[in-house]
């Protein structure tokens, strides 16, 4: 084997190995995983995607239930520090729209498996919500998406205050009203 061929193979191997580790994903709460990917090192789940809203993975059964207004802990790992920022988002309308719950700047500046951040859930009830982790890798322009099928329960309903249909007048308003009435009574004489 020539030195040029050996060099080319080494470059290809290094490129392949670096692209394999260039991944990241949310792992708590439990996310959707492509069929067969758990036994394959999560190479699809941890990889970049161009398919929104949830990397092409369909909704599944609810995996986690949380209380309305609860602060939950999001955990993620980064296989290559491509920098950028992450977002934790919530959809309550079947993945049509997502609302940003938390922005995580510099979420991918280092390689590691134990990144976490608290995220405050809204005070809503939702039987079938989608919590999405979105990483926009600054150095590569790649997009990483992971979705967790969750439910949120126990939202307190806003109390409706009843106002009396009769308007209460202040002492000054009563005095003015009495004077106006007296004025018109004198005119009618």
DOLOMAR-655947 format. One record per atom (N, C-alpha, C): residue in three letters; x, y, z. Coordinates in pm, whole numbers, padded with zeros to 5 digits, always signed. Example, Ala and Ser with C-alpha at 12.3 -4.5 7.8 and 13.67 -1.06 7.14 Angstrom:
DOLOMAR-655947
ALA+01319-00569+00780
ALA+01230-00450+00780
ALA+01320-00330+00780
SER+01285-00225+00708
SER+01367-00106+00714
SER+01290+00003+00787
This chain:
DOLOMAR-655947
UNK+00085-00116+00000
UNK+00000+00000+00000
UNK+00090+00124+00000
UNK+00059+00217-00087
UNK+00142+00337-00098
UNK+00114+00431+00020
UNK+00207+00523+00042
UNK+00191+00619+00151
UNK+00074+00714+00123
UNK+00050+00744-00005
UNK-00064+00831-00039
UNK-00196+00761-00006
UNK-00206+00634-00034
UNK-00328+00558-00005
UNK-00348+00548+00145
UNK-00241+00520+00218
UNK-00249+00511+00363
UNK-00292+00645+00423
UNK-00235+00754+00371
UNK-00272+00887+00418
UNK-00420+00914+00391
UNK-00467+00882+00271
UNK-00607+00904+00234
UNK-00700+00824+00326
UNK-00666+00700+00354
UNK-00748+00616+00442
UNK-00749+00671+00585
UNK-00634+00720+00630
UNK-00626+00779+00765
UNK-00715+00902+00775
UNK-00708+00989+00674
UNK-00792+01110+00673
UNK-00939+01071+00673
UNK-00978+00974+00590
UNK-01118+00928+00587
UNK-01161+00871+00721
UNK-01075+00792+00784
UNK-01108+00732+00913
UNK-01126+00841+01020
UNK-01035+00939+01022
UNK-01048+01048+01118
UNK-01175+01130+01093
UNK-01205+01155+00966
UNK-01328+01227+00933
UNK-01449+01150+00979
UNK-01452+01020+00954
UNK-01564+00937+00993
UNK-01579+00935+01145
UNK-01468+00916+01217
UNK-01476+00911+01362
UNK-01519+01044+01421
UNK-01472+01153+01364
UNK-01513+01283+01417
UNK-01659+01310+01388
UNK-01710+01264+01275
UNK-01851+01288+01244
UNK-01941+01200+01330
UNK-01893+01083+01371
UNK-01973+00996+01456
UNK-01989+01058+01594
UNK-01882+01121+01646
UNK-01892+01179+01779
UNK-01956+01317+01778
UNK-01983+01370+01662
UNK-02038+01506+01651
UNK-02188+01507+01671
UNK-02228+01463+01787
UNK-02371+01451+01813
UNK-02405+01506+01950
UNK-02534+01526+01970
UNK-02584+01565+02100
UNK-02731+01534+02107
UNK-02780+01514+02228
UNK-02924+01489+02244
UNK-02967+01508+02388
UNK-03098+01535+02404
UNK-03160+01539+02535
UNK-03190+01394+02574
UNK-03167+01360+02699
UNK-03201+01224+02741
UNK-03297+01221+02860
UNK-03323+01335+02921
UNK-03423+01340+03027
UNK-03495+01472+03018
UNK-03627+01469+03001
UNK-03717+01354+03001
UNK-03693+01262+02881
UNK-03748+01142+02894
UNK-03729+01038+02792
UNK-03781+01087+02657
UNK-03699+01068+02554
UNK-03729+01118+02419
UNK-03772+01006+02325
UNK-03824+01047+02210
UNK-03854+00954+02101
UNK-03722+00903+02043
UNK-03718+00776+02015
UNK-03597+00714+01957
UNK-03638+00637+01833
UNK-03562+00653+01726
UNK-03591+00583+01602
UNK-03585+00432+01625
UNK-03673+00357+01558
UNK-03673+00211+01575
UNK-03535+00152+01547
UNK-03487+00068+01640
UNK-03357+00002+01625
UNK-03239+00088+01664
UNK-03261+00216+01693
UNK-03150+00307+01720
UNK-03090+00287+01859
UNK-03170+00237+01954
UNK-03118+00214+02089
UNK-03006+00111+02087
UNK-03018+00011+02001
UNK-02916-00092+01991
UNK-02804-00053+01894
UNK-02809+00069+01844
UNK-02712+00115+01746
UNK-02636+00239+01796
UNK-02631+00257+01928
UNK-02557+00370+01985
UNK-02626+00504+01967
UNK-02755+00503+01936
UNK-02833+00626+01916
UNK-02775+00715+01806
UNK-02718+00654+01704
UNK-02654+00732+01598
UNK-02753+00820+01523
UNK-02877+00776+01508
UNK-02978+00859+01442
UNK-03029+00964+01539
UNK-03063+00922+01658
UNK-03119+01012+01760
UNK-03021+01123+01796
UNK-02893+01093+01805
UNK-02791+01190+01843
UNK-02742+01273+01726
UNK-02783+01240+01606
UNK-02731+01307+01487
UNK-02810+01428+01445
UNK-02752+01507+01354
UNK-02822+01626+01303
UNK-02939+01585+01213
UNK-03031+01677+01194
UNK-03148+01650+01112
UNK-03183+01773+01030
UNK-03261+01752+00926
UNK-03318+01861+00847
UNK-03469+01851+00848
UNK-03521+01755+00929
UNK-03665+01729+00931
UNK-03725+01782+01061
UNK-03813+01879+01049
UNK-03885+01933+01165
UNK-04024+01872+01165
UNK-04095+01870+01272
UNK-04060+01933+01399
UNK-03981+01844+01493
UNK-03982+01713+01472
UNK-03920+01621+01568
UNK-03829+01520+01499
UNK-03747+01568+01407
UNK-03650+01484+01335
UNK-03718+01369+01262
UNK-03843+01389+01222
UNK-03915+01288+01146
UNK-03973+01175+01228
UNK-03959+01181+01359
UNK-04012+01075+01444
UNK-04155+01107+01484
UNK-04247+01012+01466
UNK-04388+01038+01499
UNK-04411+01039+01649
UNK-04520+01100+01689
UNK-04559+01103+01831
UNK-04581+00962+01882
UNK-04549+00943+02006
UNK-04570+00813+02069
UNK-04652+00830+02195
UNK-04655+00727+02277
UNK-04730+00739+02403
UNK-04660+00835+02498
UNK-04737+00893+02589
UNK-04681+00984+02690
UNK-04582+00906+02775
UNK-04462+00961+02789
UNK-04355+00896+02865
UNK-04335+00956+03004
UNK-04377+01083+03020
UNK-04358+01152+03148
UNK-04477+01242+03174
UNK-04518+01250+03301
UNK-04626+01339+03342
UNK-04571+01435+03447
UNK-04601+01563+03428
UNK-04552+01667+03519
UNK-04669+01749+03570
UNK-04644+01823+03677
UNK-04745+01913+03732
UNK-04737+02050+03665
UNK-04851+02112+03648
UNK-04855+02247+03590
UNK-04772+02341+03676
UNK-04691+02423+03611
UNK-04608+02520+03682
UNK-04483+02460+03745
UNK-04461+02331+03730
UNK-04347+02262+03791
UNK-04217+02302+03723
UNK-04110+02309+03801
UNK-03976+02326+03746
UNK-03919+02186+03727
UNK-03886+02153+03603
UNK-03832+02020+03574
UNK-03685+02033+03533
UNK-03613+01924+03544
UNK-03472+01924+03510
UNK-03453+01861+03372
UNK-03401+01937+03278
UNK-03369+01886+03144
UNK-03223+01842+03145
UNK-03196+01724+03089
UNK-03058+01676+03083
UNK-03023+01643+02938
UNK-02898+01677+02899
UNK-02853+01650+02763
UNK-02705+01617+02763
UNK-02661+01561+02651
UNK-02518+01531+02632
UNK-02473+01591+02501
UNK-02345+01622+02494
UNK-02283+01677+02374
UNK-02162+01591+02340
UNK-02161+01537+02217
UNK-02051+01451+02173
UNK-01940+01528+02106
UNK-01968+01648+02056
UNK-01867+01735+01995
UNK-01909+01878+02021
UNK-01816+01957+02067
UNK-01846+02094+02108
UNK-01857+02186+01986
UNK-01971+02180+01920
UNK-01996+02266+01803
UNK-02052+02402+01843
UNK-02050+02428+01971
UNK-02098+02556+02026
UNK-02243+02581+01987
UNK-02288+02703+02005
UNK-02426+02736+01972
UNK-02514+02740+02095
UNK-02643+02749+02070
UNK-02738+02755+02180
UNK-02848+02652+02163
UNK-02906+02617+02276
UNK-03016+02520+02277
UNK-03142+02591+02324
UNK-03254+02533+02289
UNK-03384+02584+02329
UNK-03467+02466+02379
UNK-03542+02490+02485
UNK-03640+02392+02531
UNK-03775+02453+02497
UNK-03854+02379+02420
UNK-03978+02433+02365
UNK-04094+02339+02395
UNK-04215+02394+02394
UNK-04335+02315+02423
UNK-04438+02336+02313
UNK-04497+02225+02269
UNK-04610+02231+02176
UNK-04731+02169+02244
UNK-04842+02240+02237
UNK-04967+02189+02293
UNK-05071+02166+02184
UNK-05029+02182+02058
UNK-05124+02172+01946
UNK-05081+02069+01842
UNK-05028+01958+01887
UNK-04991+01851+01794
UNK-04872+01886+01706
UNK-04775+01956+01762
UNK-04649+01989+01693
UNK-04667+02091+01580
UNK-04776+02165+01582
UNK-04795+02270+01482
UNK-04710+02392+01515
UNK-04708+02428+01643
UNK-04628+02543+01688
UNK-04557+02505+01817
UNK-04445+02571+01841
UNK-04367+02550+01962
UNK-04341+02684+02028
UNK-04353+02687+02161
UNK-04324+02805+02240
UNK-04195+02781+02317
UNK-04103+02875+02311
UNK-03976+02861+02382
UNK-04001+02879+02532
UNK-03966+02777+02609
UNK-03976+02784+02754
UNK-03846+02831+02816
UNK-03734+02790+02756
UNK-03603+02823+02810
UNK-03501+02829+02698
UNK-03420+02931+02699
UNK-03308+02941+02606
UNK-03182+02906+02686
UNK-03100+02820+02628
UNK-02979+02774+02696
UNK-02857+02816+02615
UNK-02807+02939+02637
UNK-02689+02984+02563
UNK-02567+02901+02601
UNK-02478+02882+02507
UNK-02353+02809+02531
UNK-02377+02667+02581
UNK-02484+02605+02535
UNK-02519+02470+02583
UNK-02428+02362+02526
UNK-02352+02396+02424
UNK-02269+02294+02357
UNK-02126+02341+02340
UNK-02076+02415+02437
UNK-01939+02465+02431
UNK-01836+02362+02476
UNK-01883+02254+02538
UNK-01792+02150+02587
UNK-01854+02013+02562
UNK-01769+01913+02555
UNK-01814+01775+02540
UNK-01846+01721+02679
UNK-01956+01649+02690
UNK-01991+01589+02818
UNK-02125+01519+02814
UNK-02153+01445+02920
UNK-02278+01367+02926
UNK-02368+01407+03041
UNK-02335+01513+03110
UNK-02412+01546+03229
UNK-02457+01692+03236
UNK-02497+01748+03124
UNK-02545+01886+03124
UNK-02691+01886+03169
UNK-02727+01990+03243
UNK-02865+01999+03290
UNK-02903+02143+03317
UNK-03034+02168+03312
UNK-03086+02301+03341
UNK-03230+02289+03387
UNK-03271+02373+03483
UNK-03411+02372+03524
UNK-03495+02447+03420
UNK-03615+02395+03396
UNK-03709+02457+03302
UNK-03844+02466+03369
UNK-03903+02584+03369
UNK-04034+02606+03431
UNK-04144+02575+03330
UNK-04231+02481+03365
UNK-04346+02449+03279
UNK-04456+02552+03303
UNK-04538+02578+03201
UNK-04647+02674+03220
UNK-04760+02615+03305
UNK-04845+02701+03354
UNK-04960+02659+03434
UNK-05076+02624+03342
UNK-05064+02509+03275
UNK-05167+02463+03182
UNK-05192+02315+03203
UNK-05303+02267+03153
UNK-05330+02124+03145
UNK-05312+02083+03001
UNK-05245+01971+02979
UNK-05223+01922+02844
UNK-05205+01771+02851
UNK-05300+01698+02793
UNK-05293+01552+02795
UNK-05180+01499+02708
UNK-05152+01567+02599
UNK-05052+01519+02502
UNK-04973+01639+02452
UNK-04868+01674+02524
UNK-04780+01784+02486
UNK-04651+01725+02428
UNK-04576+01811+02361
UNK-04444+01771+02312
UNK-04341+01871+02365
UNK-04245+01819+02439
UNK-04134+01899+02487
UNK-04017+01874+02393
UNK-03967+01980+02331
UNK-03861+01964+02230
UNK-03734+02034+02274
UNK-03622+01963+02255
UNK-03488+02019+02274
UNK-03432+02047+02136
UNK-03393+02173+02114
UNK-03342+02213+01982
UNK-03204+02276+02002
UNK-03105+02220+01931
UNK-02969+02272+01937
UNK-02932+02321+01797
UNK-02896+02448+01788
UNK-02848+02507+01664
UNK-02696+02518+01675
UNK-02624+02425+01612
UNK-02479+02419+01624
UNK-02415+02535+01547
UNK-02345+02620+01618
UNK-02289+02742+01558
UNK-02175+02713+01460
UNK-02091+02616+01491
UNK-01973+02593+01408
UNK-02003+02515+01280
UNK-02110+02438+01279
UNK-02141+02354+01162
UNK-02270+02393+01092
UNK-02354+02472+01159
UNK-02484+02508+01101
UNK-02584+02394+01108
UNK-02550+02288+01179
UNK-02640+02173+01188
UNK-02750+02197+01291
UNK-02859+02125+01273
UNK-02974+02133+01363
UNK-02995+01997+01428
UNK-03012+01998+01559
UNK-03038+01876+01634
UNK-03173+01893+01704
UNK-03260+01794+01691
UNK-03394+01800+01751
UNK-03424+01670+01823
UNK-03476+01681+01944
UNK-03526+01566+02018
UNK-03659+01605+02079
UNK-03754+01512+02075
UNK-03887+01539+02129
UNK-03924+01437+02234
UNK-03989+01485+02340
UNK-04040+01400+02446
UNK-04191+01417+02452
UNK-04262+01306+02454
UNK-04409+01309+02465
UNK-04444+01312+02613
UNK-04506+01423+02656
UNK-04535+01444+02798
UNK-04680+01485+02817
UNK-04723+01485+02943
UNK-04851+01545+02979
UNK-04827+01638+03098
UNK-04911+01739+03108
UNK-04904+01835+03219
UNK-05042+01838+03281
UNK-05048+01819+03413
UNK-05178+01813+03482
UNK-05180+01906+03603
UNK-05301+01928+03653
UNK-05319+02001+03780
UNK-05315+02151+03771
UNK-05340+02206+03654
UNK-05339+02353+03643
UNK-05456+02410+03722
UNK-05429+02514+03791
UNK-05535+02583+03866
UNK-05611+02672+03769
UNK-05742+02660+03774
UNK-05824+02744+03687
UNK-05832+02883+03748
UNK-05828+02981+03661
UNK-05838+03119+03707
UNK-05977+03142+03764
UNK-05983+03204+03879
UNK-06113+03234+03940
UNK-06176+03353+03871
UNK-06304+03338+03847
UNK-06378+03450+03790
UNK-06433+03531+03905
UNK-06406+03658+03899
UNK-06460+03745+04004
UNK-06594+03798+03958
UNK-06689+03790+04048
UNK-06822+03840+04015
UNK-06832+03983+04065
UNK-06875+04066+03980
UNK-06899+04204+04019
UNK-07048+04224+04028
UNK-07087+04295+04126
UNK-07229+04324+04143
UNK-07280+04403+04023
UNK-07400+04369+03980
UNK-07454+04442+03865
UNK-07489+04585+03904
UNK-07510+04609+04032
UNK-07535+04745+04077
UNK-07401+04811+04105
UNK-07388+04929+04051
UNK-07264+05002+04070
UNK-07273+05080+04199
UNK-07173+05066+04282
UNK-07173+05140+04408
UNK-07110+05276+04386
UNK-07175+05376+04436
UNK-07127+05512+04419
UNK-07052+05557+04543
UNK-06948+05637+04520
UNK-06875+05696+04632
UNK-06960+05807+04692
UNK-06920+05856+04807
UNK-06994+05964+04874
UNK-07001+06088+04785
UNK-06893+06119+04718
UNK-06890+06236+04628
UNK-06985+06215+04512
UNK-06984+06095+04453
UNK-07073+06066+04341
UNK-07219+06073+04384
UNK-07249+06029+04507
UNK-07386+06035+04559
UNK-07430+06180+04576
UNK-07340+06263+04628
UNK-07371+06404+04648
UNK-07397+06472+04514
UNK-07313+06447+04414
UNK-07332+06506+04281
UNK-07463+06457+04220
UNK-07493+06330+04232
UNK-07617+06275+04177
UNK-07738+06339+04244
UNK-07731+06357+04378
UNK-07843+06421+04451
UNK-07862+06565+04406
UNK-07752+06638+04385
UNK-07760+06777+04341
UNK-07820+06786+04200
UNK-07781+06696+04113
UNK-07836+06696+03976
UNK-07985+06667+03982
UNK-08024+06569+04064
UNK-08167+06536+04077
UNK-08244+06657+04130
UNK-08191+06722+04233
UNK-08257+06840+04289
UNK-08270+06950+04185
UNK-08166+06971+04104
UNK-08168+07072+04000
UNK-08282+07046+03902
UNK-08295+06924+03855
UNK-08400+06890+03759
UNK-08538+06891+03824
UNK-08546+06859+03952
UNK-08674+06865+04022
UNK-08722+07012+04029
UNK-08629+07106+04052
UNK-08664+07248+04059
UNK-08710+07300+03924
UNK-08651+07250+03814
UNK-08688+07294+03681
UNK-08829+07246+03647
UNK-08863+07128+03687
UNK-08993+07068+03656
UNK-09106+07135+03730
UNK-09086+07215+03828
UNK-09192+07277+03903
UNK-09278+07357+03817
